């Protein structure tokens, strides 16, 4: 394959280097035999592991192209011999079980898409009328052409951008620079801002299309110069490619499988790029520019609704390309939990440093969030609970038990201050908390994340199924109890103003989002209305939710609600709202009844399809429920890992989310990724980042996916195209039950007190209730680190050799060894919580995972 990639052309000319290609073909044929890829009895999983499904097609390609090259040079004998090798190789391949069911009749029928979907036999060129995106691109060609021609005419920028994201793979084309691509979107890197800055409408239109929602999708403006050529190759699979020539030259040609094609400016071509494909330009002047868009394959489950009837199938042995690939742990119920790292992180937050005392930097006003005494003490409570978790799961028993007592004193002081704030209390609480942390910092810095076993008392029962099949973000809907469908991934607009609001809302709509949330108090409804109008998306395809603020807070009488709504509808340029909600539970009793009757009247008049409330707790919801004729079906509350439904935790044994679900209300969460109204920014929390690392996704995506898997719709706000796109890509991965529990547990680290576990409705997944230091066992001495005893012969092992699985503490290991008369040594692995016990340990070997070898005295 190295010779194929790097030595296809002769050094000083455009001709094929036939000697090099011959050697590549022969070597590849030898590799097939050496790897036993030619044996029909080879198990299918071994066939794939040894890359046999790649070796065979490339060997046939090399012999076929070499034979054609000899024929073009009129070397008839060499051509006949080589083409015979190509046919015999192809026939041998077809006799193998993996290829026996394909429809291929010749080497140029080979393609990788048919391996994924064997029933799809449309050939190398698709009827463009079957592909909706082809029709859209042709209809909007004038928009694309203006932008892409501008980019193609700036040769310096074109070359600069092509190098910026080039995928240097070898001798793909000849001569240097004759075939070059400027990527607008890369399969691995997403949409590229510099290229899209020059082609904003092109990028926006394409980014909004579900055909480009899979990880392999891409888009590039390709330049082919006279005399240039792109060598024969197989494209990746499964996918299709759409070509729309921006400037077609008469000398440019392309072959796909057994078809030779030419381009016409503005006319789309849809090809199966997983066939053998090459491009060339036989003209003498006139550059050729084509927008090449790589699409998800129509037979993928998420794509099928976009197309008409297709014959699709799947090949045994190949998993779906859109299937999530979960992270594998040695024990699926065990995860690393970074208590120590989180305690250090939270204590070092810049906003917390401002609150070392009550001052102008940390004013007692807590109405608008940010640094203030209440938020600071909430953050210190999080620090203290992480210290309790770190001490509870410590691997060493050399911590002074008085530390737990001191932590309890800090938490008792915090609860006393929160119940009745007095300024003289604040200083001593901060001083003691700081003293504890300073004393423990050297120990905390040495700690690895604790390996914690999670029990599944509730598992995922009651949680809705949220797909992970790469579907378009606007296609996932939650059905409200009155039958209205609401897109589960929306776009929030709090603090977005003016032209910036207009641009970001328009971008969100173009990216496929269809649920827009705003409020009377945000003062941006006119900008949102303008963006909706300019998007030209039919109103019936949108879900618009806004809030009544002044009436809800008692700043205006209920009788003004009709006029307020009329102004909002006019600003939003719509005749009705999908959801109209009270912004907060500001008015009570008779006033609330008057306001709600006015809300109900708006439903009766057809101006509002559904009613909702925001920032309501269970007590307020029950009060409203007792008299409402038209029940609210929508609840929008704070929903983040620290505050899972309530800004101020109530004493209820039922969560707001559970109450809402039990009463037919769909919950929508806000502030999922920001620190408001307190100080903890979840995007940088070590607990969150531990899962981010395991999933290979962004912190924002993990947190919003967590909410969705609880059945809570999300309305992330963003001010840049990249962040909007990032926040919408939530349907191509899934969090495991264990990861969900680990994130759920952050509420207990945020809310639990010295008196017990809070919230009362959350499981004690970290063992905080009654957390104490692990028991200490005297008589064990650390002998060495990063070493383990040899495991053979079996006589060196104690009667009970292991505790089974990981996630244990060193005290568990010491206790097990202490209980055995024949245990004289133990090896504890700090990073995994595994434990091995031995009779003797005369020989050692190097070990990882934080191995600690201890002797029993």
Secondary structure, DSSP 8 states (H G I E B T S, - for coil): -HHHHH-SB-TTSSSB-HHHHHHHHHHHHHHHHHTTTT-TTS-HHHHHHTTHHHHHHHHHHHHHHHHHHHHHTT-HHHHHHHHHHHHHHHHHHHTSTTTTTS---SGGG-BSHHHH-TT----SEE-GGG-HHHHHHHHTHHHHHHHHHHHHH-HHHHHHHHHHT----S--EESTTSEEEEEEEETTTEE-HHHHHHSHHHHHHHHT-GGG-STT-EEEEEEE-TT-EEEEEE--SSEEEEEEEEE--TTEEEEETTEEE---TT-EEEE-TTBEEEEEE--SS--EEEEEEEEE-TTSHHHHTTSS-------TT---TTS------SSTTEEEE-HHHHHHHHHT-HHHHTTSSSSSTT-S--TT-SSSHHHHHHHHHHHHHHHHHHHHT-S---S-THHHHHHHHHHHHHHHHHHS--HHHHHHHHHHHHHHHHHHHHHHHH---EEEE---SSTTTT------S---GGG-EEE-TTS-EEESB-EE-TT--HHHHHHHHHHHHHTT--EEE--GGGT-HHHHHHHHHHHT--GGG-EEEEEE-TTTTTSS-GGGHHHHHHHHHHHHT-S-BSEEEESS--S-HHHHHHHHHHHHHHHHTTSBS-EEEES--HHHHHHHHHH-SS---EEEEEBSSSSBS-SS--S-SS-HHHHHHHTT-EEEEE-SSS-TTSS--GGG-HHHHHHHHHHTS-HHHHHHHHHHHTT-EE----SSHHHHHHHH--SS----HHHHHHHHTHHHHHH-BTTB-SSTTS--TT--TT-------TTEEEEEESEEE---SGGGEEEEEE-SSS---HHHHHHHHHT-TT--EEEEETTTTEEEEES--SSEEE--TTEEEEEE-
